[in-house]
Amino acid sequence: MQLSAPVKGLIFDWDGTLLDSLATIVDSIADVVTELGHSGLEKQYIQAGIGLGEKEICSYLFGKDTDIDPVLFWKTFRRIYANHEIKLFMGVVNNIRSLHEAGFKLAIATNKFSGEFLPEFENSGLKDYFSTWISADQSQAKPEPDMLITVSQRLQVPLSELIMVGDTIHDAGAANSAGALMYGLEWGVANRQQLLPVSQAVFTDLGALVTSVIKEFAAPVAEDIR
């Protein structure tokens, strides 16, 4: 695949893209729904809402006229979610290191709030490779383009030279609205059929994506002339 625009940086989603947290998030939300006295939501339906902002997902789950208090919902969710150990997908640290060493600027744009994201990020082994990050308590959540616009300004890289890497159509919506490229990963929420219409490329895993990006966009290393 050949793209006309150069690529100088990548913006990564967090959950379902770098962090293998999808099953835990879905199970935790299902437990919250039950604890708050509601039932009947299938896990497939819950999963389809992953990637929405913290306010938006309550409306998605229960409807706009729900009597569920979002503050109580998320307080309960965080208590349940905190009891689970979450790990990065296999190979993430090495692949992110490869992008960093190849000269790409890297950022994270997550619909988590910073209070949940930061402890995971601090313990991930990835912190040294990323120039900046942004969360849903700092900006309008994806699929709005605000996060990507802010990251573009921080990195001093035009949006047309950035790739959004994510696993949901909400990531794609933000990328397409902002004017960034979208590369989908199918090991998270959405499958290939859902991601292909809204992405420039879709990959089975991060290793395949990184190999493609470095091959296509990394600046060539000058030969040592003696």
N, C-alpha and C positions, 0 to 999 in steps of 0.2 A: 504493500500500500504506500503510495506516495502522496504527501501533503505539501502544499505550496508554502505554508507558513513555517518559519523556523520555530522550534520549541526550546525554550530556555528554562522552563520550570514546570513542576507538577504539584497539584493540590489534591491531597488525599482525604477522602472520607475516613472515618475511624471505625465505627461498628460495622462488621460485615465486610469490611474492605481490608483493614490491617488487623483488627481485633476479632477473633473468632468467638463472638458473643451472641450470635443470632439466636441459637436454641435457648440460651439462658435468658435472654430478654423476653422471648415469647413465653417461656414457662413462667417467668416472674410476673409478667402482665396477666397471664391466665390465673395465677394465684391471687393477684390483687383483685381481679374482677370477682372471683369467688368470695374472697374475704369481705368485700364491700357489699355483698348480698346480691350480686348480679350473676347470671349464668347464661349459657346458650351461645357464647361467642366461640366459634371454632378457631383452632390455632392457625389454620391457613388464613383466615380473615385477619387475625391479629398480626401475623407476619407481613401481610400486604401493607400494613400501616407503619411498619418500621421504617424510620428515616424521616418521618414527619417531626416537626418541632414539638416541644413539651406541651404547648397549649393546643396545637392542632390535633395531636393524637387523641386527646380526650374527646374532642368533638367527633373524630372519626369512629372511636369505639362506641360511644354512647349516644351520639346525635347532638345537635346544637342545643337542644332544650333539656339536656340531661340535668339531673339534680346532684350529680356527683361533683364534689368539691375538688377541683384540680390540685389544690395544695395537699389535701388528704390523700388523693390518688398517688401523687408522686412521693409523698413521705412514706407511704406504705410500700410503693415499688422499691424505693431505695433501701429500705430495711430488708426486704426479701432478696433483692439483687446482690446486696453486700455479702450475703452468706455463700455466694458462689465464687469459685476461683476462675478467672477469665485469663486466657492466654492468647498471644498473637498466633495468627496462622503460621504454619511451618514455613521457614525460609524468609520471613519478612525482614528480619534485621539485616541479613546478608544482602538481600535485594535492595533495600533502602540505602545501605552503605554503598553499593555499586553505583546507584544513581548519584549519590552525593560526590563520590570520587570522580565520576564522569563530568562533574561540573554543573549539574542541574540544581536550580534553587527549589527547595521543597517546603511545603506548608501543609497544614491540616485544617480542614473546615468541617466541624462536627455539629450536629444538632443536639448533642448532649450539652448540659450546662457545665461550666468549668469546674464546679465542685465535684462532679462525678468523673469528668474527663481527666483532670490534672493528676490525681493519684495513679490512675492507670498509665498515663503518659510518662510520669516520673519514674515508674518502675518497669518501663517497657524496654529500656536499652536503646531507644530511638532518639532521645532528646537532642543529642549532639548533631544530628543530621538535618534537623528542621530549622528553618530561619524564623518561622512564625507559626502561630495557630490562632484560630478564632472559634468561638463557641456560641451557642444559642442565647446566652445571656449577654452577649456583646453585640449581637446583630440580629436582624430578621433571619429566621431559619430558612434553609433550603425547603422548597424549590425556588424561593425568591433569590435573585442574583446578588443580594447585598454582600454576603460573605466573600464571594469571589472578587467582587469589585474592590473591597477593602484589602484583601490579600494581594491583589494586583498592585495596588498602590504601595503597600508595604514592601513588596519584593522589587518594585520599580521595573516590572515586566508587563508589557501590554497583555491584555486578556487574550488576544489572538495568538500569543506565543506561550500560552499556558494550557496544560491538559488537566481537566478534572478527572480524577480516578475514583470511581464509586461503584456501588452494587445495587443502586435503586434508581427508579425513574425520577425520584426527587433530586438526586445528584445530577441527573441528566437535564432536568428542568432548569436547575440553577445554571449549569454550563451553557445550555442553549440560549437562555435569556441574557446571560452576561456576554456571550460572544467568545467563550472559550471552547476548546475541543473537549470531547467527552470520550473517555475510554472506560468501558464497563468490565467488571469482574463478575463472573457467574458463580463464584463460590459463596455469595452472600444471599440477599433477599430475592432479587429478580433473576429470572432465567435468561438464556441467550435470546429467545424469541421476544421477550419483553424489552431487552436492552438494544438489540440490533437497530430498530427503527429510530432510536434517539441517540445513537452513538456513532462515532467515526470508526470504532473498532471494539470488539469484545474478546476477552481472553479467559481461558479456563482458570488461570491462577496468576499470581503476581510475578512469578519467575518468567513466564512467557511474555508478559507485558513489558517487563524491564528489559529483556533481551531485545525486543522489538524497538523500544524507545532508544536504547543506546545505539543499536545498529543504524537507525534512521536519522537520529538527531544529534548524537554526541559529536563534539568537535574533534577532528582527527588529531592524534598526538604527533607532534613534530618529530621527525627522525633526527637522531643524533648524528650530525655531520662532523666528521673528524678530518 
